[in-house]
Amino acid sequence: MKTLRLSYILTVFLLISAQIFANDLKPNWGKTGHRTIGEIASNYTSSKAKREINKILDGQSLALVSTFGDDIKSDNRYRNFNTMHYVNMPFGVKYEDSEKNPEGDMVTGIEKCKAVILDKNATKEDKAFYLKLLVHFMGDLHQPMHVGRAEDKGGNDIQVQWFGSGTNLHAVWDSKMIDGFEMTYTELTDNADKISKEQVKFLQKGSLVDWVNETQTFAVKAYASVAVGEKLSYNYSYENFETVRSQLQKGGIRLAKVLNDLFS
């Protein structure tokens, strides 16, 4: 009897631990969002950039490697990269004027990736590792809740209802709206807004810091869009999904700009 009781307690403990661990590894944009950004970027990368990327990644697509930053979160060897998925700064304060995280953030993470890729002494293995991270972090940069407030962990602590199930604001923007739209990443890519070369150039203007500051403006709107405990469903997607689509497209177009500059 004692053995059965001990077995039951151990099982419950493992289930709870697994849930806590899973909550600590929340994805960013979700797999579909990241893959969409990678796929869109591949449509805007130069021929030279494509050749160099193919060499480094052994032919793997940007869409395939785009989730790498989340995939490695389960490996404790890479815990030092966790803070590089986001930037926390008070609303109304620009990144350049904000207090920086001593452990690093999304901006320093992207710059580190670029430095290794450009390092002539870096191994192909290192270049591939950091190129995969670069693709992921550039995606995170365009998810509004990844430029959210520190006090609520980028909306992770703001509980809401999504079609009757409990979740949080961060997850709604990461994946709930995208999953509810029921399109694959290739379908989202194929149905991205048709824009001119002039519009592409306009979206690619500015620096990495400029893009972070811009994303914060969408974070402000996202926070203002809900009340704690609010029941969200079709209407919320109707009012906000165009922002999601736009950010995915900008993320891909700007990722392509970064890659083209690296391999020019």
C-alpha positions in Angstrom: 0.0 0.0 0.0 2.8 2.4 0.9 4.6 1.6 -2.4 1.4 2.5 -4.3 1.0 5.7 -2.4 4.7 6.6 -2.9 4.3 5.9 -6.6 1.2 8.1 -6.9 2.9 11.0 -5.1 5.9 10.7 -7.3 3.8 10.7 -10.4 1.9 13.8 -9.3 5.2 15.5 -8.5 6.6 14.7 -11.9 3.5 16.0 -13.7 3.5 19.2 -11.7 7.2 19.7 -12.3 6.8 19.0 -16.0 4.0 21.7 -16.2 6.2 24.2 -14.3 9.1 23.5 -16.7 6.9 23.8 -19.7 5.5 27.1 -18.5 9.1 28.3 -18.2 9.7 27.5 -21.8 6.9 29.4 -23.5 7.6 29.8 -27.2 8.0 33.1 -28.9 5.6 33.8 -31.8 5.0 30.1 -31.7 6.5 27.8 -34.3 4.1 28.9 -37.1 4.9 32.6 -36.5 8.7 32.1 -36.5 8.5 29.9 -39.6 6.4 32.5 -41.4 9.1 35.1 -40.7 11.8 32.8 -41.9 9.9 32.0 -45.1 9.1 35.6 -45.8 12.8 36.5 -45.3 13.9 33.9 -47.8 11.8 35.7 -50.4 13.8 38.9 -49.9 17.4 37.7 -49.4 19.8 38.3 -52.2 21.3 35.6 -54.3 24.7 36.0 -52.7 23.1 35.8 -49.2 21.2 32.7 -50.1 24.4 31.0 -51.3 26.3 31.8 -48.1 23.4 30.8 -45.9 23.1 27.5 -47.7 26.8 26.8 -47.1 26.5 27.6 -43.4 23.2 25.8 -42.8 23.9 22.9 -45.2 20.8 23.7 -47.2 18.4 24.0 -44.2 15.8 26.7 -44.8 15.4 29.8 -42.7 11.9 28.6 -41.9 13.3 25.3 -40.5 15.9 26.9 -38.3 13.7 29.7 -37.1 12.5 27.8 -34.0 16.1 26.9 -32.9 16.2 29.6 -30.2 13.2 27.9 -28.5 14.4 24.4 -29.2 17.5 24.8 -27.1 15.8 26.2 -24.1 15.5 22.7 -22.6 19.3 22.4 -22.5 20.8 24.0 -19.5 24.0 24.7 -21.4 22.2 27.5 -23.2 20.4 29.2 -20.3 22.5 32.3 -20.7 20.7 33.0 -24.0 17.2 33.2 -22.3 17.3 37.0 -21.7 18.1 37.6 -25.4 14.6 36.7 -26.4 13.2 40.0 -25.2 13.8 43.6 -24.1 12.0 45.1 -21.0 11.8 48.8 -20.8 9.3 51.3 -19.3 6.7 52.6 -21.6 7.7 56.0 -23.0 11.4 55.2 -22.6 13.4 54.4 -25.7 15.8 51.6 -25.7 18.9 53.8 -25.9 17.7 55.6 -22.7 16.6 52.6 -20.8 18.4 50.7 -18.0 20.0 47.6 -19.6 19.9 44.1 -18.4 23.4 43.1 -17.3 22.7 39.6 -18.5 22.0 40.8 -22.0 18.9 41.4 -24.0 17.5 41.0 -27.5 19.6 43.8 -29.0 22.9 42.6 -27.5 22.0 39.0 -28.5 21.4 40.0 -32.1 24.7 42.0 -32.2 26.5 39.0 -30.8 25.1 36.8 -33.5 26.2 39.2 -36.2 29.7 39.5 -34.7 30.2 35.7 -34.8 28.9 35.3 -38.3 31.3 38.1 -39.5 34.2 36.6 -37.6 36.7 35.1 -40.1 38.1 32.9 -37.3 34.7 31.5 -36.2 34.1 27.8 -37.0 31.3 26.8 -39.4 29.6 25.2 -36.4 29.6 28.4 -34.5 28.4 30.4 -37.5 25.5 28.0 -38.0 24.6 28.2 -34.3 24.5 32.0 -34.2 22.8 32.3 -37.6 20.0 30.1 -36.3 19.7 32.3 -33.2 19.8 35.4 -35.3 16.8 34.2 -37.3 14.9 33.5 -34.1 15.8 36.7 -32.3 14.9 38.9 -35.3 11.5 37.2 -35.1 11.1 37.9 -31.4 12.0 41.5 -32.0 8.7 42.0 -33.9 6.4 40.3 -31.3 5.0 43.2 -29.3 5.0 41.4 -26.0 8.7 40.8 -26.3 9.2 44.5 -25.8 6.8 44.5 -22.9 7.0 45.4 -19.2 9.4 43.7 -16.8 6.9 43.7 -13.9 4.5 41.3 -15.7 7.1 39.4 -17.7 6.0 40.8 -21.0 2.3 40.0 -20.3 2.9 36.5 -19.1 1.4 37.4 -15.7 -1.7 39.1 -17.2 -4.3 36.3 -17.1 -7.2 36.3 -19.6 -9.6 33.8 -21.1 -9.2 32.7 -24.7 -12.4 31.0 -26.1 -13.2 29.9 -22.5 -9.8 28.6 -21.6 -7.3 30.3 -19.2 -4.2 31.7 -20.7 -2.2 35.0 -20.6 -1.8 38.0 -22.8 1.7 37.0 -24.0 0.4 33.6 -25.2 -2.4 35.3 -27.1 0.0 37.3 -29.1 2.6 34.5 -29.4 0.4 31.8 -30.8 -3.3 31.9 -29.9 -4.4 34.3 -32.6 -2.1 32.7 -35.2 -3.3 29.2 -34.4 -6.9 30.3 -34.4 -6.4 31.7 -37.9 -5.6 28.1 -39.1 -3.1 28.8 -41.8 0.2 27.1 -42.2 3.4 29.2 -42.3 3.5 28.8 -46.1 -0.1 29.9 -46.4 0.6 33.0 -44.2 3.7 33.7 -46.4 1.8 33.3 -49.6 -1.0 35.6 -48.4 1.2 38.3 -47.0 0.3 41.8 -48.2 1.6 42.6 -51.7 3.9 45.6 -51.3 6.2 47.5 -53.7 10.0 47.6 -53.7 9.7 51.2 -52.4 7.6 49.9 -49.5 10.1 47.2 -48.7 12.9 49.8 -48.6 10.9 51.9 -46.3 10.3 49.0 -43.9 14.0 48.2 -43.9 15.0 51.7 -43.0 16.4 52.4 -39.5 18.5 50.6 -37.1 17.9 47.6 -34.8 17.2 50.0 -32.0 14.7 51.9 -34.1 12.8 48.7 -34.8 12.8 47.8 -31.1 11.4 51.2 -30.2 8.7 50.8 -32.9 7.7 47.4 -31.6 7.2 48.9 -28.2 4.4 51.2 -29.6 2.5 48.0 -30.5 3.2 46.6 -27.1 1.6 49.7 -25.5 -1.5 49.1 -27.6 -1.6 45.4 -26.8 -1.5 46.1 -23.1 -4.3 48.6 -23.5 -6.4 46.1 -25.5 -7.4 43.9 -22.5 -8.4 43.9 -18.9 -7.2 41.2 -16.5 -9.5 38.2 -16.7 -11.2 39.4 -19.8 -12.9 36.9 -22.1 -11.4 37.1 -25.5 -12.5 35.4 -28.7 -13.4 36.2 -32.3 -13.7 40.0 -31.9 -10.2 40.3 -30.4 -8.7 38.5 -33.4 -10.7 40.7 -35.7 -9.3 43.8 -34.1 -5.7 42.7 -33.7 -4.8 40.0 -36.2 -3.8 42.5 -38.9 -1.2 43.8 -36.5 0.1 40.2 -36.1 0.2 39.7 -39.9 2.0 43.0 -40.4 4.6 42.3 -37.7 5.3 38.9 -39.2 5.8 40.5 -42.6 8.0 43.2 -41.3 10.0 40.7 -39.3 10.8 38.7 -42.4 11.6 41.7 -44.5 13.9 43.2 -41.9 15.6 39.8 -41.2 16.3 39.7 -44.9 17.9 43.1 -44.7 20.2 42.0 -41.9 21.2 38.9 -43.7 21.8 40.8 -47.0 24.0 43.2 -45.1 26.0 40.4 -43.4 26.7 38.6 -46.6 27.1 41.5 -49.0 
